[in-house]
C-alpha cells in the first residue's frame, strides 16, 4: 500500500468518525428506515473517496457531504425500485433522539419542512447556511422553518406549553 492510499484511508476513517452520525441522521430523516439510511451513508463515502482531492476545507467538506447525502436520498426516493418496496416500520436506535416524541413528529413532517428543521435544530446551521446547502433563497428557508415550527407546535400542543 502506498503513502497516498494510506493517507486517504486515514482521512476517510476520520471523516466517518466525525461526520458519520450526522449523515446517518440526515439520511434517516429522508429515508425513514435505518437500513436505507446506512446505504445512503455508504454511498456518500464512496463519492467522498472519488472526490477527496477536490475538497478544500473541513467546513466545505461538511456542506459537500450534506449536499451529496440529500441528492442520493432524493434519487433513491424517486427510483422505481424504492417506490415499489415495502417500508419497514422499525424506529431508529441511534443517539439521544431514541423514543423522542418530538423527533417522531419531525419525521412525520413533509420533506420540505423536515430537512430545514433537521439542519437548523439538529445540525445547528443558520438559515443563511441552509439556503446555501439546499440552494434556495434565505427568505424561503425562513418561511419553511416558520411553517414547519407551526405544524410542530400544533402537533405537540397537548404535550408542550409554547405560551
N, C-alpha and C positions, 0 to 999 in steps of 0.2 A: 504494500500500500504506500503510495507516495505522500509527501508532506501536504500537498494541496487537498488531496482526498481526506486525509486525517483532519485537517483544519475545517473542511466543510462538514464532516461528521460531528465535530465538536460544536460548531455553530448551530447545526440543526438540532442537536441534543439540547443545547442551551435554550434555543428558541422554543422547543417543545415544552421544556420545563417552565419557561417564562410566559408563553402565550397559549399553551395547550388548553388549560381550563377555561380561559376566556373564550377561545374559539369553540370549544365544546358547548358552552352555554349559549353562545350566539347561534351555532348550528342547531342546537336543540330548540331554540325559540322559533326557528323556521320549520324544522322537520317534525317536531313534536314526538320524536322517537329517538331514544338514546343510541340505538344501533345505526340508524341512518345518520345521526349527528356524528358518530365516530367515523363513519365512512367519509363524511364531508371533511372532517379534520385531517384524515389521512390524505385525501386528495389535495387539500390546501398545502400540506407539507411536501407533496410531490411537486407541486407548482413552485414552492419555495426553493426546492432543490434545483429545479430547472433555471430559476431566475436569481439565484443567490448573489451573483456578481453585479447585478443591476441595482440592487437596493443600497441606498446611500446611508441612511441613519436609522437608529432604532425607532424613532417616532414615525418616520416614513414607513418603515417595515411593518409596524403595528397597523397603521392605516391600510397598507397594501394587503396585509393578511386578512383584515376585516372585509375589504372590498372583494378579495378573491373568495372568501367564505360565503359572502352574500350571493355572489354570482353563481357559485357552484350550487348553493341551496336553491336558488331560483330556477336554474337549469334542471335540477333534479325534480323539483315540483312540477315543472312543465312537461317532463318526459312522459311518454305514453306508458312506460312500464310503471312509473310511480303512480299514475292516475288509476291504474288497474289493481295495484296490490292492496291488500287488506292492512289497515293500520293496527299496530299493536296498541294495547290500552294500558301498558305499564307506565309508571311515573319514573322520573329520573332519580338516581341515587346519589348525585353529586352535591358537594359543598354544603354550605349552611342554609341553602334555599330549600332543602328537603321538607316536604309536607307544609310548605308555606302557602297559605290560602291566597295571599297577595300574588305570589308567583303563578298560582293556578289561574287566577283571574287575568293576569297579564298574558298568560299563554292562550287564553280564550279570545283575546282582542284580535281584530283583523290585522293582517300582517303590516299594513302601513303604519299603524299605531304601535304595534308590538315592537318593531325594530327600533323606533325612535325612543320609546320608553326604556327598552333594554340598554341602548347605547348611552342614554342620558343618566339613568339611575344605577345601573349595574356596572357600567364601564367608566362612568364619570366624565364623559365627553361633554363639551359645551355645545350649544346649538350651532355655533359657527363651525366647529369641528365636524359635527354630524352632517351639516349641509355639504361640507366638502366630501366626506366619506360617501354619502349616498347620492351626491350630485343633484341636489335640489337647492332652491333658494332658502336662505336662513328664515325668512318670513314663513315659508311653507313648513319648515321644520318646527318653528314655534307654534304654528297653528295646529299641526298634527299632534304635538306634545300636549297642547292645551285640550284638544278634543279627546285624546287618549286618557288624560287625567280625569276629565269629566265623566267618561264612561266608567273608569275605575271607581271614581267617587260614588257614582250611583249604584254600582255593583256591590261595593263594600260598605254602603251607608249603614247597614244594620250592625256591622262589626266594629266600625271605627267612627269616632265623632270628629268630623272635619271642621266643625264650627269653632 
